[in-house]
Amino acid sequence: MKKIFISILMIFISFNAFANDIKYLNIKQQSIIQIASFTANGDLNKLKIVLEEALYNNLTINEINEVLVHTYAYVGFPKSIAGLMTFLDLIEKRKKDGIKDIMGREATFIPKDIDKNEYGAKVRAQLAGLSKDPEPSGYRAFSSIMDTFLKEHLFADIFARDILDFETRELVTISVLVSSSNILDRFIQGHMKISMRMGLTKEQMYDFVKVIDSKVGKKEGKTAKKNLDSLF
């Protein structure tokens, strides 16, 4: 029991010493950024640490699960599942240590007869700040099945799950993108714009850069700052 207490204390001291420099993102948002980033770059040892921090920062099991699930849309099943397995191992260990974590609420039931194509098109338009999803062109016209997958799966199956709001989902997305290799700047900048359109402020975005730089890595921080600076 003493060992558990010391571990909790060290996590609390370490996190809060850093958090004093972050003014505009709350501790849950800071945890989400790190969970998404370490899932994306595959550093499971650091991921395990930030997962435990997230639980102490009052993120529920279902909220963390949803973050890990969302990452698969951008880094694929292998890394997302590796993150989920790391989280499961942590939860099981904490259970054995007598720690009871909060499961949290489930996603609202999505009607089976929903028109996913129509719903996904509306969500994509909303994210893009448009009144209507534009007619397919470019890669969407070239590969109509990719366009269908985006609308019916990413923007319907995933975005319709209301455990995370759109603002948080975009925070996850930009964390994944800046922490992954060989991602085109236009994708990072595009999702940074969406993040702000969904509610994140300029100040929060620069706090995002601080979290990436200080907790994930200097290279990733440089990528995040370069792309955010280009928008202003």
Buried (B, 14 or more C-beta within 10 A) or exposed (E): EEEEEEEBEEBEEEBEEBBEEBEBBEBBBBBBBBBBBBBBBBBBEBBBBBBBBBBBBEBBBBBBBBBBBBBBBBBEEEBBBBBBEBBEEBBEEBEEEEBEBEEBEEEEEBEEEEEBBEBBBBBBBBBBEEEEBEEEEEEBEEEEEEBBBBBBBBBBBBBBBEBBEBBBBBBBBBBBBBBBEEBEEEBBBBBBBBBBBBEBEEEBBBBBBBBBBBBBBEBBBBBBBBBBEEEE
